Every structure is written in C-alpha cells, then in structure tokens.
C-alpha cells in the first residue's frame, strides 16, 4: 500500500470549488470501479501499439494498392490524430449526455470498429475504420479520466490519475508483445484483441455508479448539498495548462518513438537489444509515476523537476558516445516523463468543477494526443534542419531547458506570494 501522504494545499480561487472535503474511498466496490476505469483508459493504448509489429505484413499484403506506403503507417497513427482533434468535442458530450452512458456506448462501438479489419479487404476502408476507432478512443479516454475526477478527490485522486500513467506504460509493453505474438498467425489476427471491450462494456454498465456533483466517499449524495456558486469555464488557466501539455507530450513521446532509430544510428540493429532498452525506458515511466504518487508535493511544484529530468535525458542522448550512455539518457528522460504526465493531468483536473469537468478533460486529452501526433513530425523537421536525430534531440534539450527555467521562476514567484500573504492580511 502507498505510504500515507498529506493532502494538496488548498487550491487558489480560480480552481474548482464543488469537490467535497477529501475522503478516502475504500471497499470492494471501489476496487472494481477503479479496475474498470484503468482498463478502459488502456484501450487507446491498445489502438496505438497493437498493430505496430504487423505493419510490414500489412505492407506486403497491400503492396499493389496505390499509396500503400503512406496508408499502412497511417493505419497506426490516424487514431491518435482523431483522438487529438475530437477529444474536446467528446468532453462536451460527456457533460451533456453523462459520463457513464457515453462510456458504455463508446466501448461497444470501439469493439465493432476495432475488429473491422478482420473482414475488410479495402486498405482505404481499414484506414477509415481506424480513424473512427480514434473517435471512440476520444470518448473512452475522456470519460474514464472524468469519472476518476468525479469519484475521488485530493491526494487519492492524484494517485489514481498517476496510476493511469503506470497502467499506460505497462500496457504499452504488453500490447506490443501481444501484437507481435498474434501477428505470427497473420496480420489480421491482432485485431481480435479489440473484442475485449465487449467484456468491459456490460461490467461498466453494471458496476459504475452514475456520479453526482456532491457525491461523498461512499458514493451517496448528502441529504442537503451545499449550494455552489456558478462560475465561468476556466478558459485562461486551462489554456495555459493545455499549451504546456502539447509541448510536454512531445518531450514525453520523443524517446519512445525515436529510440530504435537512435540505436540504429549507432549500429545497434539487434531487435532484442532494442527491445530491452525500450523496456528499461518504459520501466522508468512507471517509476516516475510512483514517485509522484508517494510525494506530498503539488503538481505545480513537480513540473520544474519533471521538465528538468526530460531535458537532462535529451542532453545525455545528444552527447552519448555509445548505446549504453544513450540508454541511460532515455531512462532519465522517461523518469521525468513519468512525473510530468500525472502532474499535468492533476493540475488540469484541479481547475475544473463537476459541471465542466468533461469538457476540460476533453481539452486536456486532445492536447496530449496532439503532442503525440506532432512528436515524430517535429523530430523529422528538426533532423532535416540540424542533420541527425541526436542533434534534433539537442534542440529539444534547449527548448526543454527554457521551459524548465520558466516553470522554476513561476514556482518561485508563487512561493514568494504565498509567504507574503500572511503579512498582507490585516491584524485581527
């Protein structure tokens, strides 16, 4: 069990005000609820990595199709683009239609669209189905994250949001192995894994309680809920968080996307060695998320440290003389990424109340996956400009250093203001 941690400092006046006082949610119902939400949040990861090992087989199968060289890789990446573009709209639907209803429907449709390549013979139709998979992923991810914000509060909510990061890192490795094993029976076989969501949907319908604005820790609303003053949607603070999230996602995914290429540039072509290096990086993400959950520091205080670690990792990779040092840099970078992702997510959630939590979560999710989609394009553009992938990561190290300094100065300014606040208060 995690060590006890102190609650976060009280949020400033522009953060959500409708959350109940922090209470720890326990019991078997809570564990099942948490398991379902974590499993649901892993479904978009399934779409991102499951078919990666069979792309060469798909390329051979559709070799005679015009444009196959572009369409086959697009089958892997287009769900992320759909998710990035549509998650904000999914957030609006979450607030209007209800979290649970949309989650159950999207999970069923996800299975239908995810398994469509099993019987589709047109590459264009497969890519179109994959784009629609991204639509359902946007709804699923937004609903699961929003429900975590609804069901839990305070440090417990922060821990479970960080747990999403750990589950994503672990499931990415597991799904990649699953896709490779299933691919030995043909390129279509991994698509059967999408049917697992048909098991999740009825369980979600049966065991996820509909959230209410003033739910207490036992899942029931108090007899006389306290009135909550209406407030406008927090566009300004959330816009800043979302902009930082786009950049943070680029830093988060660069090493994961480019690791094999960076090692190949150093003469490492053994897939087992590359896989071992990738596994070490994934483990560092999990460790970073665990560090975040066990700390009593607020997300704002963690961000300068997280960006500094990502930046240091890029610098080590940039200057690495051999694959061992390069892998060490990747581990440092991913350790920072494991801290950064839950910090950004919990910071966004702290700015939202129940009425706009779906919309805000959708905006944050869209921002994160937009950064994921931009990541390889940015590295490609930088590589063309500076000559090598390692030099491209050097440019990202400089950009990350600038962000680290800015975040550090902002954190220092907040601490100074907090220290001066008691002095400004009138006596008595």
C-alpha positions, 0 to 999 in steps of 0.5 A: 500500500502507498505510504500515507501522504498529506493532502494538496494545499488548498487550491487558489480561487480560480480552481474548482470549488464543488469537490467535497472535503477529501475522503478516502474511498475504500471497499470492494466496490471501489476496487472494481470501479477503479479496475474498470476505469484503468482498463478502459483508459488502456484501450487507446493504448491498445489502438496505438501499439497493437498493430505496430509489429504487423505493419510490414505484413500489412505492407506486403499484403497491400503492396499493389494498392496505390499509396500503400506506403503512406496508408499502412503507417497511417493505419497506426497513427490516424487514431491518435490524430482523431483522438487529438482533434475530437477529444474536446468535442467528446468532453462536451458530450460527456457533460451533456449526455453523462459520463457513464452512458457515453462510456458504455456506448463508446466501448461497444462501438470501439469493439465493432470498429476495432475488429473491422479489419478482420473482414475488410479487404479495402486498405482505404476502408481499414484506414477509415475504420481506424480513424473512427476507432480514434473517435471512440478512443476520444470518448473512452479516454475522456470519460474514464479520466472524468469519472476518476475526477468525479469519484475521488478527490485530493491526494487519492485522486492524484494517485489514481490519475498517476496510476493511469500513467503506470497502467499506460506504460505497462500496457504499452509493453504488453500490447506490443508483445501481444501484437507481435505474438498474434501477428505470427498467425497473420496480420489480421489476427491482432485485431481480435484483441479489440473484442475485449471491450465487449467484456468491459462494456456490460461490467461498466454498465453494471458496476459504475455508479452514475456520479453526482456533483456532491457525491461523498466517499461512499458514493451517496449524495448528502441529504442537503448539498451545499449550494455552489456558486456558478462560475465561468469555464476556466478558459485562461488557466486551462489554456495555459495548462493545455499549451504546456501539455502539447509541448510536454507530450512531445518531450514525453513521446520523443524517446519512445518513438525515436529510440530504435532509430537512435540505436540504429544510428549507432549500429545497434540493429539487434531487435532484442537489444532494442527491445530491452532498452525500450523496456528499461525506458518504459520501466522508468515511466512507471517509476516516475509515476510512483514517485509522484504518487508517494510525494506530498508535493503539488503538481505545480511544484513537480513540473520544474523537476519533471521538465528538468529530468526530460531535458537532462535525458535529451542532453545525455542522448545528444552527447552519448558516445555509445548505446549504453550512455544513450540508454541511460539518457532515455531512462532519465528522460522517461523518469521525468516523463513519468512525473510530468504526465500525472502532474499535468493531468492533476493540475488540469483536473484541479481547475475544473468543477463537476459541471465542466469537468468533461469538457476540460478533460476533453481539452486536456486529452486532445492536447496530449494526443496532439503532442503525440501526433506532432512528436515524430513530425517535429523530430523529422523537421528538426533532423532535416534542419540540424542533420541527425536525430541526436542533434534534433534531440539537442534542440529539444534539450534547449527548448526543454531547458527554457521551459524548465527555467520558466516553470522554476521562476513561476514556482518561485514567484508563487512561493514568494506570494504565498509567504507574503500573504500572511503579512498582507492580511490585516491584524485581527 
